[in-house]
Structure formats: C-alpha cells, structure tokens
Amino acid sequence: MRQGGLKMKEKHEKPNVLVDNPLGSFIKRNMGILIGLVVLFLFLSVATDSFLSTKNMLQVLRQICINGLLAFGMTFVLIIGGIDLTVGSVVAISGVSVVIMLNSGVPLPVALVVALLLGAIVGLLNGGIIALTGMPPFIVTLSLQGTIRGIAYVITDGRSVSCDNAVFNAIGNGYLFGIPIPIYIVAFVMIVISILLYYTRFGRRMYAVGGNITAAGFSGIHVKKIMVQVYVLSGVLSALAGIILASRMYSGQPASGQAYESDAIAAAVLGGTSFNGGIGTVGGTLIGALVIGFLTNGLNLLHISSYVQMIIKGLVIIGAVGIDILKNRKKQ
C-alpha cells in the first residue's frame, strides 16, 4: 500500500517540461497569441510575394521598434491599472525638439538627453496629476495629449523641421552587422525593463498596485510614488521612440505619432496585459507588437485601404479587450 502510494506520488510529482522552465512557461502563457502570430505570418507569406523578402522583413522590424517602445511603456501603465494617451504626442514633441536643438548647434548627446527629459516631464505631469488629484487616467492623459501636441505645433509653426545631422539620422536608418540599429536599441531596452519588472522591488510593487491598490497601500507601498514613476518611464520610452522616428524620417514633424497610442494599447493587450491591472509581461507585449506590425505591413502589401485598416485595427482592439474581460470573469 505504501509502495503504491509512493508510486502515485512520484507520478503526481513528475515535472511538466513545458511549465517548469522559463521558455515553457512563456509559451504556455502566450500560446494563443503565438498561434495567431504564426497563422498571420504563414498567411501573409502565401498571400503576398514580397512579405518574406529580406528587405521587407528588416523594414517591418524597424517599424515595429517604434510601436514596441510605446507598447512597453503602455504595458507598465496598464499593469498599475492606468492608461497613457499622451504617448503619440510625446513622440511628436521629442522628435521636433531634438531636431530643433541639433539645427541650433546643440551637441547630439545633449539634445538626446533633453528630448528624453521632455518625455520624463510629460510622464511626471501625467503621474503627478493622477496621483495627487485622483482624476481618472483617461481624462488626464487625454487632456494632456492635446496640450503636448499643440506645443509641438507652436514651436514648429506647424511645419516639419528637416535634419542634416548624419550621425543622428543613422540612429533610425543605419545598420550594424546588417541589422537595423533600432532593433539593438529595443533589445537593450527589453533587457533593462525586464530586469526592472521581474527582479526588482519596484516591479513587484507595480503588480501589487495593479492587483489591488487598497491592499497595496495597507501593506506599506507608496502607491502614488509608484504611479508617478511608471508614468515617467512611459514618457521616457515614448520620447525614445520619437527620437528614432525623427531620425528615420530625417525630420521632426509635429503631426507624427498620431493615433500611435491605439497601436500601443493593442500590442499590450494582445500580449496578455490586462486592462484591470496586475497582469502583463514584456515578452507578451513584444509578440503583440509583432502581430500589429505584421498585420499593418500585410494590409499595405495587399493594397488594403488605410480606412479599412483603421476598421480592422479597431476590431482587433475590441476583440483583445473582450478576451481579457472573459478571462477575468472565468478566473473570478
């Protein structure tokens, strides 16, 4: 009887290879979106002649880098139960600011740091107002979205500002060992924010705030401080995306980044980040960004109207949010 019990115990404790290693856990957690990515990839490979070409793949990956950075910041904000609608406006103001500074003779490193600080300031405004007043994040960031965009138009008089700085333009258009430089930037950012999210007290507190803000406060977590820090991080990542985009376009444009927040939200939610807070991963968001990027590129290659693309992306967001709601109901 004892021997049989031991056998049953050994059988019960047999490790699940798919779950007991990090890669297996990642695959299981993101199985649905991974299947969707593979199906989309195979469909576009068959439906178009140029999707699988090296030139197109590198171009798509370069474009995905912009949304990837925005989606990473959006993931952090959604984890704490917030939302950031200013990311597209920060892309615009950081891009035009860095180009204006370079054209005025400001050294490149200084111009880059100042542009990133602008993103941090916008994040500080977002987080500070939300934390101190208790106003809904949607209202605060929607209001500042127009304000920041308006400032970008004012300082450029509504016109694009071209940039002839070869070193700066290489950030968005250059290659290193045959791979676009923005991919290296995004890879580095992913490593940093992954360590921040998974291996620091700050990351654990983010999940706690998003999971139950009241309980987080009673446990001694400085909730308002966490909120401000997360929005600052989102602002900095948005500014970095704006710098890369301005470099890629050889100019700073006040109209750039419009509606980018919708793609960022879509990538984060498709990657498993919950609108209810407390749930989200960097790897899942990357997969979501790849889906959005491949979908956009495929629709362009299939000569689908931009108006129809807006409809499709809107439906994708609704579907992703609907799935998130159903998952939460099932858990409850």
MARMAR-791892 format. One record per residue (C-alpha): x, y, z. Coordinates in Angstrom, 1 decimal. Layout:
+--------+--------+--------+
!     c1 !     c2 !     c3 !
+--------+--------+--------+
!      X !      Y !      Z !
...
+--------+--------+--------+
END
This chain:
+--------+--------+--------+
!     c1 !     c2 !     c3 !
+--------+--------+--------+
!    0.0 !    0.0 !    0.0 !
!    2.8 !    2.3 !    0.9 !
!    4.7 !    1.4 !   -2.2 !
!    1.6 !    2.1 !   -4.3 !
!    1.3 !    5.4 !   -2.5 !
!    4.9 !    6.3 !   -3.3 !
!    4.3 !    5.4 !   -7.0 !
!    1.3 !    7.6 !   -7.1 !
!    3.2 !   10.4 !   -5.5 !
!    6.1 !   10.0 !   -7.9 !
!    3.7 !   10.0 !  -10.8 !
!    2.0 !   13.1 !   -9.5 !
!    5.3 !   15.0 !   -9.0 !
!    6.6 !   14.2 !  -12.4 !
!    7.8 !   17.5 !  -13.8 !
!    6.0 !   19.2 !  -16.6 !
!    8.8 !   20.2 !  -19.0 !
!    6.6 !   22.8 !  -20.7 !
!    5.8 !   24.6 !  -17.4 !
!    8.9 !   24.0 !  -15.3 !
!   11.3 !   26.0 !  -17.4 !
!   11.0 !   29.7 !  -18.3 !
!   10.6 !   29.2 !  -22.0 !
!    7.9 !   26.6 !  -21.5 !
!    6.1 !   28.9 !  -19.1 !
!    6.3 !   31.7 !  -21.6 !
!    5.0 !   29.6 !  -24.4 !
!    2.1 !   28.3 !  -22.3 !
!    1.1 !   31.7 !  -21.1 !
!    1.2 !   33.2 !  -24.6 !
!    0.0 !   30.2 !  -26.6 !
!   -3.0 !   31.9 !  -28.1 !
!   -1.2 !   35.0 !  -29.4 !
!    1.8 !   32.9 !  -30.6 !
!   -0.6 !   30.7 !  -32.7 !
!   -2.2 !   33.9 !  -34.0 !
!    1.3 !   35.3 !  -34.9 !
!    2.3 !   32.1 !  -36.7 !
!   -1.0 !   31.9 !  -38.7 !
!   -0.7 !   35.5 !  -39.7 !
!    2.9 !   35.0 !  -40.8 !
!    2.0 !   32.0 !  -42.9 !
!   -1.0 !   33.7 !  -44.4 !
!    0.9 !   36.8 !  -45.5 !
!    3.8 !   34.6 !  -46.8 !
!    1.4 !   32.9 !  -49.1 !
!   -0.9 !   35.8 !  -50.0 !
!    1.9 !   38.2 !  -50.9 !
!    5.1 !   37.9 !  -53.0 !
!    7.3 !   40.3 !  -51.1 !
!    6.4 !   39.7 !  -47.4 !
!    9.2 !   37.2 !  -46.8 !
!   11.9 !   39.2 !  -48.6 !
!   14.8 !   40.3 !  -46.5 !
!   14.3 !   43.9 !  -47.4 !
!   10.7 !   43.8 !  -46.3 !
!   11.4 !   41.9 !  -43.1 !
!   14.1 !   44.4 !  -42.0 !
!   11.8 !   47.3 !  -42.8 !
!    8.9 !   45.8 !  -40.8 !
!   11.2 !   45.1 !  -37.8 !
!   12.5 !   48.6 !  -38.0 !
!    8.9 !   50.0 !  -38.0 !
!    7.9 !   47.6 !  -35.2 !
!   10.6 !   49.1 !  -33.0 !
!    8.6 !   52.4 !  -32.6 !
!    5.4 !   50.7 !  -31.5 !
!    7.4 !   48.2 !  -29.4 !
!    8.9 !   51.0 !  -27.3 !
!    5.5 !   52.7 !  -26.9 !
!    3.8 !   49.4 !  -26.0 !
!    6.4 !   48.6 !  -23.4 !
!    5.6 !   51.8 !  -21.6 !
!    1.9 !   51.2 !  -22.1 !
!    2.3 !   47.8 !  -20.5 !
!    3.8 !   49.2 !  -17.4 !
!    1.0 !   51.8 !  -17.1 !
!   -1.7 !   49.2 !  -17.7 !
!   -0.2 !   46.9 !  -15.1 !
!   -0.8 !   49.5 !  -12.4 !
!   -4.4 !   50.0 !  -13.7 !
!   -3.8 !   53.2 !  -15.6 !
!   -3.6 !   54.3 !  -19.2 !
!   -1.4 !   56.7 !  -21.2 !
!   -2.9 !   58.5 !  -24.2 !
!   -0.1 !   61.0 !  -24.4 !
!    2.5 !   58.6 !  -26.0 !
!    1.8 !   59.7 !  -29.6 !
!    2.1 !   63.4 !  -28.6 !
!    5.4 !   62.7 !  -26.8 !
!    6.7 !   61.1 !  -30.0 !
!    5.9 !   64.4 !  -31.8 !
!    7.3 !   66.8 !  -29.3 !
!   10.5 !   64.8 !  -28.6 !
!   11.2 !   64.4 !  -32.3 !
!   10.8 !   68.1 !  -33.2 !
!   12.7 !   69.2 !  -30.1 !
!   15.7 !   67.1 !  -30.8 !
!   15.9 !   68.3 !  -34.4 !
!   15.5 !   71.9 !  -33.5 !
!   18.3 !   71.6 !  -30.9 !
!   20.6 !   69.9 !  -33.4 !
!   19.9 !   72.6 !  -36.0 !
!   20.7 !   75.2 !  -33.4 !
!   24.2 !   73.7 !  -32.8 !
!   23.4 !   71.8 !  -29.6 !
!   25.7 !   68.7 !  -29.3 !
!   24.0 !   65.4 !  -30.2 !
!   24.3 !   63.8 !  -26.7 !
!   22.9 !   66.9 !  -25.0 !
!   20.0 !   67.1 !  -27.5 !
!   19.2 !   63.4 !  -26.9 !
!   19.2 !   63.8 !  -23.1 !
!   17.0 !   66.9 !  -23.2 !
!   14.5 !   65.2 !  -25.5 !
!   14.3 !   62.2 !  -23.1 !
!   13.9 !   64.6 !  -20.2 !
!   10.9 !   66.2 !  -22.0 !
!    9.3 !   62.8 !  -22.1 !
!   10.0 !   62.3 !  -18.4 !
!    8.4 !   65.7 !  -17.7 !
!    5.3 !   64.8 !  -19.5 !
!    5.2 !   61.5 !  -17.6 !
!    5.7 !   63.4 !  -14.4 !
!    2.8 !   65.6 !  -15.2 !
!    0.6 !   62.6 !  -16.0 !
!    1.5 !   60.7 !  -12.9 !
!    1.6 !   63.7 !  -10.6 !
!   -1.9 !   64.9 !  -11.5 !
!   -3.4 !   61.4 !  -11.4 !
!   -1.7 !   60.5 !   -8.1 !
!   -2.4 !   63.8 !   -6.3 !
!   -5.9 !   64.6 !   -7.6 !
!   -7.4 !   61.1 !   -8.1 !
!   -8.6 !   62.1 !  -11.5 !
!   -9.2 !   59.2 !  -14.0 !
!   -6.0 !   58.5 !  -16.0 !
!   -8.1 !   58.5 !  -19.2 !
!   -9.2 !   62.1 !  -18.6 !
!   -5.8 !   63.4 !  -17.5 !
!   -3.8 !   61.8 !  -20.4 !
!   -6.5 !   62.7 !  -23.0 !
!   -6.3 !   66.3 !  -21.9 !
!   -2.5 !   66.5 !  -21.9 !
!   -2.5 !   64.6 !  -25.3 !
!   -3.9 !   67.7 !  -27.0 !
!   -1.8 !   70.1 !  -24.9 !
!    1.5 !   68.4 !  -25.8 !
!    0.6 !   68.1 !  -29.5 !
!   -0.4 !   71.8 !  -29.5 !
!    3.0 !   72.8 !  -28.1 !
!    4.7 !   70.7 !  -30.9 !
!    2.8 !   72.6 !  -33.5 !
!    3.5 !   76.0 !  -31.8 !
!    7.3 !   75.6 !  -31.6 !
!    7.5 !   74.5 !  -35.3 !
!    4.8 !   76.8 !  -36.6 !
!    3.0 !   73.7 !  -37.9 !
!    5.8 !   72.8 !  -40.3 !
!    8.2 !   69.9 !  -40.3 !
!   11.8 !   70.6 !  -39.5 !
!   14.4 !   68.8 !  -41.5 !
!   17.7 !   67.5 !  -40.1 !
!   21.0 !   67.1 !  -41.8 !
!   22.9 !   65.6 !  -38.9 !
!   24.3 !   62.4 !  -40.4 !
!   25.1 !   60.8 !  -37.0 !
!   21.5 !   61.5 !  -35.7 !
!   19.9 !   60.2 !  -38.9 !
!   21.9 !   57.0 !  -38.7 !
!   20.1 !   56.2 !  -35.4 !
!   16.9 !   55.4 !  -37.3 !
!   18.3 !   54.4 !  -40.7 !
!   21.7 !   52.9 !  -40.0 !
!   22.7 !   49.2 !  -39.9 !
!   25.1 !   47.3 !  -37.7 !
!   26.2 !   43.9 !  -39.0 !
!   23.3 !   44.0 !  -41.4 !
!   20.7 !   44.6 !  -38.7 !
!   18.9 !   48.0 !  -38.3 !
!   20.2 !   50.0 !  -35.3 !
!   16.7 !   50.5 !  -33.8 !
!   16.5 !   46.7 !  -33.2 !
!   19.6 !   46.8 !  -31.0 !
!   18.0 !   49.7 !  -29.1 !
!   14.8 !   47.9 !  -28.5 !
!   16.7 !   44.7 !  -27.4 !
!   18.7 !   46.7 !  -24.9 !
!   15.5 !   48.4 !  -23.6 !
!   13.8 !   45.0 !  -23.3 !
!   16.6 !   43.6 !  -21.1 !
!   16.6 !   46.7 !  -18.8 !
!   12.8 !   46.8 !  -18.3 !
!   12.6 !   43.1 !  -17.9 !
!   15.1 !   43.2 !  -15.1 !
!   13.2 !   46.1 !  -13.6 !
!    9.8 !   44.4 !  -13.9 !
!   10.7 !   40.9 !  -12.8 !
!   13.7 !   41.2 !  -10.5 !
!   13.3 !   44.4 !   -8.5 !
!   11.1 !   45.6 !   -5.6 !
!    9.7 !   48.3 !   -7.9 !
!    8.4 !   45.7 !  -10.4 !
!    6.7 !   43.6 !   -7.6 !
!    5.1 !   46.7 !   -6.2 !
!    3.8 !   47.6 !   -9.7 !
!    1.9 !   44.3 !   -9.8 !
!    0.7 !   44.8 !   -6.3 !
!   -0.7 !   48.2 !   -7.0 !
!   -2.5 !   47.0 !  -10.2 !
!   -3.8 !   43.8 !   -8.5 !
!   -5.3 !   45.6 !   -5.5 !
!   -4.5 !   49.3 !   -4.9 !
!   -6.1 !   49.3 !   -1.5 !
!   -4.3 !   46.3 !   -0.2 !
!   -1.0 !   47.6 !   -1.7 !
!   -1.5 !   50.9 !    0.3 !
!   -2.2 !   49.0 !    3.6 !
!    0.9 !   46.8 !    3.0 !
!    3.1 !   49.9 !    3.1 !
!    3.6 !   50.5 !   -0.6 !
!    3.8 !   54.2 !   -1.6 !
!    1.2 !   53.9 !   -4.3 !
!    1.4 !   57.5 !   -5.5 !
!    5.1 !   57.3 !   -5.9 !
!    4.8 !   54.1 !   -7.9 !
!    2.2 !   55.7 !  -10.2 !
!    4.4 !   58.7 !  -10.9 !
!    7.5 !   56.6 !  -11.6 !
!    5.6 !   54.4 !  -14.0 !
!    4.2 !   57.3 !  -16.0 !
!    7.7 !   58.9 !  -16.1 !
!    9.1 !   55.6 !  -17.5 !
!    6.3 !   55.6 !  -20.1 !
!    7.2 !   59.2 !  -21.1 !
!   10.9 !   58.4 !  -21.5 !
!   10.2 !   55.3 !  -23.7 !
!    7.8 !   57.4 !  -25.8 !
!   10.5 !   60.1 !  -26.2 !
!   13.0 !   57.5 !  -27.2 !
!   10.5 !   56.3 !  -29.9 !
!   10.1 !   59.9 !  -31.0 !
!   13.8 !   60.3 !  -31.4 !
!   14.1 !   57.2 !  -33.5 !
!   11.2 !   58.1 !  -35.7 !
!   12.5 !   61.7 !  -36.3 !
!   15.9 !   60.2 !  -37.2 !
!   14.2 !   57.7 !  -39.6 !
!   12.2 !   60.5 !  -41.3 !
!   15.2 !   62.9 !  -41.4 !
!   13.0 !   65.5 !  -39.8 !
!   10.9 !   66.4 !  -36.8 !
!    7.2 !   66.6 !  -37.6 !
!    4.5 !   67.9 !  -35.2 !
!    1.9 !   65.6 !  -36.8 !
!    4.0 !   62.4 !  -36.2 !
!    2.7 !   59.9 !  -33.7 !
!   -1.0 !   60.5 !  -34.3 !
!   -3.1 !   57.5 !  -33.2 !
!    0.1 !   55.6 !  -32.1 !
!   -1.5 !   55.1 !  -28.7 !
!   -4.1 !   52.8 !  -30.2 !
!   -1.4 !   50.5 !  -31.7 !
!    0.5 !   50.6 !  -28.4 !
!   -2.6 !   49.6 !  -26.4 !
!   -3.5 !   46.9 !  -29.0 !
!    0.0 !   45.4 !  -28.7 !
!    0.0 !   45.4 !  -24.9 !
!   -3.5 !   43.9 !  -24.6 !
!   -2.9 !   41.3 !  -27.4 !
!    0.2 !   40.3 !  -25.5 !
!   -1.8 !   39.4 !  -22.4 !
!   -1.7 !   42.7 !  -20.4 !
!   -5.0 !   43.2 !  -18.6 !
!   -7.0 !   46.4 !  -18.6 !
!   -7.9 !   45.6 !  -15.0 !
!   -4.3 !   45.9 !  -13.9 !
!   -1.9 !   43.5 !  -12.2 !
!   -1.2 !   41.4 !  -15.2 !
!    1.3 !   41.9 !  -18.1 !
!    4.7 !   40.8 !  -19.4 !
!    7.3 !   42.3 !  -21.6 !
!    7.6 !   39.2 !  -23.8 !
!    3.9 !   39.1 !  -24.4 !
!    3.8 !   42.7 !  -25.4 !
!    6.7 !   42.1 !  -27.9 !
!    4.6 !   39.4 !  -29.5 !
!    1.6 !   41.7 !  -29.6 !
!    3.8 !   44.4 !  -31.3 !
!    4.9 !   41.8 !  -33.9 !
!    1.3 !   40.9 !  -34.6 !
!    0.3 !   44.6 !  -35.1 !
!    3.4 !   45.3 !  -37.2 !
!    3.0 !   42.2 !  -39.5 !
!   -0.8 !   43.0 !  -39.8 !
!   -0.1 !   46.6 !  -40.9 !
!    2.6 !   45.6 !  -43.3 !
!    0.5 !   42.8 !  -44.7 !
!   -2.5 !   45.0 !  -45.3 !
!   -0.3 !   47.5 !  -47.1 !
!    1.1 !   44.8 !  -49.3 !
!   -2.4 !   43.6 !  -50.1 !
!   -3.3 !   47.2 !  -51.0 !
!   -6.0 !   47.4 !  -48.4 !
!   -7.3 !   51.0 !  -48.0 !
!   -6.0 !   52.9 !  -44.9 !
!   -9.6 !   53.5 !  -43.9 !
!  -10.3 !   49.7 !  -43.9 !
!   -7.1 !   49.2 !  -41.9 !
!   -8.5 !   51.5 !  -39.2 !
!  -11.6 !   49.4 !  -39.0 !
!   -9.6 !   46.2 !  -38.8 !
!   -7.3 !   47.5 !  -36.1 !
!  -10.3 !   48.8 !  -34.1 !
!  -11.9 !   45.3 !  -34.3 !
!   -8.6 !   43.8 !  -33.2 !
!   -8.5 !   46.0 !  -30.1 !
!  -12.2 !   45.3 !  -29.2 !
!  -11.5 !   41.6 !  -29.6 !
!   -8.4 !   41.7 !  -27.4 !
!  -10.2 !   43.6 !  -24.7 !
!  -13.2 !   41.3 !  -24.9 !
!  -11.0 !   38.2 !  -24.5 !
!   -9.3 !   39.9 !  -21.5 !
!  -12.7 !   40.5 !  -19.9 !
!  -13.8 !   36.9 !  -20.5 !
!  -10.6 !   35.6 !  -19.0 !
!  -11.1 !   37.7 !  -15.9 !
!  -14.7 !   36.6 !  -15.5 !
!  -13.5 !   33.0 !  -15.8 !
!  -10.9 !   33.5 !  -13.0 !
!  -13.5 !   35.1 !  -10.8 !
+--------+--------+--------+
END
